[in-house]
Amino acid sequence: MDLCKVTLLGVVGADPRTSEGDGGPTAVLRLAINRAERDRKTGALLKTTDWHAVVTVGKLAEVVGKYVRKGARLYVEGTLRATKEKGVDVLAHNLIMLGSARKAK
């Protein structure tokens, strides 16, 4: 048996795109994962952001469409899903809303 599990914690980059199809409701969002690492040579702090497409379906999509907005912090559990049209995205199975993003001071 194989396993493909993804866990993400990040900030929503834009309001989710929702749609209704034959398979029921779908909501897609972009999740920013911010990282900071030290450069080995200079010691400078390097900040990077990775973007992930997160897809939700069914009841979870309804919740995302109703409550999740740009700037929200989310914890997402799901699996990787590869498609010819869109590349690789994350199909969410569980999602926890953690509040809004912290503002930098």
C-alpha positions in Angstrom: 0.0 0.0 0.0 1.3 3.5 -0.9 0.8 6.7 1.0 0.9 10.3 -0.1 0.0 12.7 2.7 0.6 16.5 2.7 0.4 18.8 5.7 0.5 22.6 5.1 0.3 25.6 7.4 0.1 29.0 5.6 -1.7 32.1 4.6 -4.5 32.3 1.9 -3.3 34.6 -0.9 -6.7 35.4 -2.4 -10.4 34.7 -1.8 -11.2 31.1 -2.9 -12.7 30.4 -6.3 -15.8 28.4 -6.0 -17.8 26.5 -8.6 -20.7 24.0 -8.7 -20.4 21.1 -11.1 -21.8 17.6 -11.6 -19.6 16.3 -8.8 -20.9 19.0 -6.4 -19.3 22.1 -5.0 -15.6 22.9 -5.4 -13.4 25.6 -3.9 -9.8 26.3 -4.9 -7.4 28.5 -3.0 -3.8 29.5 -3.1 -1.8 28.9 0.1 1.5 30.8 0.7 4.0 28.9 2.8 6.7 31.3 4.1 10.2 30.0 4.9 13.4 31.6 6.3 16.8 30.1 6.2 20.4 31.4 6.7 22.7 31.6 3.7 25.6 29.2 4.5 28.3 31.6 3.1 27.1 35.0 4.2 24.8 34.2 7.2 22.2 36.4 5.7 18.5 35.5 6.4 16.9 34.4 3.1 13.1 34.6 3.0 11.1 32.6 0.4 7.5 31.9 -0.3 6.2 28.7 -1.9 2.6 28.8 -3.4 0.4 25.8 -3.4 -3.0 25.3 -5.0 -5.4 23.6 -2.6 -8.7 22.0 -3.9 -11.7 21.2 -1.7 -14.8 19.4 -2.7 -18.2 18.7 -1.2 -19.1 20.0 2.3 -15.5 21.2 2.9 -15.8 23.3 -0.3 -19.0 24.9 1.0 -17.3 25.8 4.3 -14.2 27.2 2.5 -16.4 29.3 0.1 -18.4 30.7 3.0 -15.7 31.4 5.6 -12.2 31.5 4.2 -10.9 34.8 2.9 -7.6 36.3 1.8 -5.2 36.6 4.7 -6.6 33.7 6.7 -4.2 31.3 8.3 -5.0 27.6 7.5 -3.8 24.2 8.5 -4.4 21.8 5.6 -4.1 18.0 5.4 -4.6 16.3 2.1 -2.9 14.4 -0.7 -1.1 15.4 -3.9 -3.0 15.2 -7.1 -1.5 15.5 -10.5 -3.5 16.7 -13.6 -2.4 17.3 -17.1 -4.1 20.7 -17.3 -3.0 22.2 -13.9 0.0 20.3 -12.8 0.2 19.2 -9.2 -2.2 20.5 -6.5 -3.3 19.4 -3.0 -6.7 17.7 -2.5 -7.7 18.7 1.0 -9.3 16.2 3.3 -9.1 18.2 6.5 -8.8 22.0 7.1 -8.5 24.0 10.3 -9.0 27.8 10.2 -6.5 29.5 12.5 -7.6 33.1 12.2 -6.2 36.0 10.1 -2.5 36.5 9.1 -0.3 38.4 11.5 0.6 41.9 10.4 4.3 42.7 10.3 5.3 45.6 12.6 
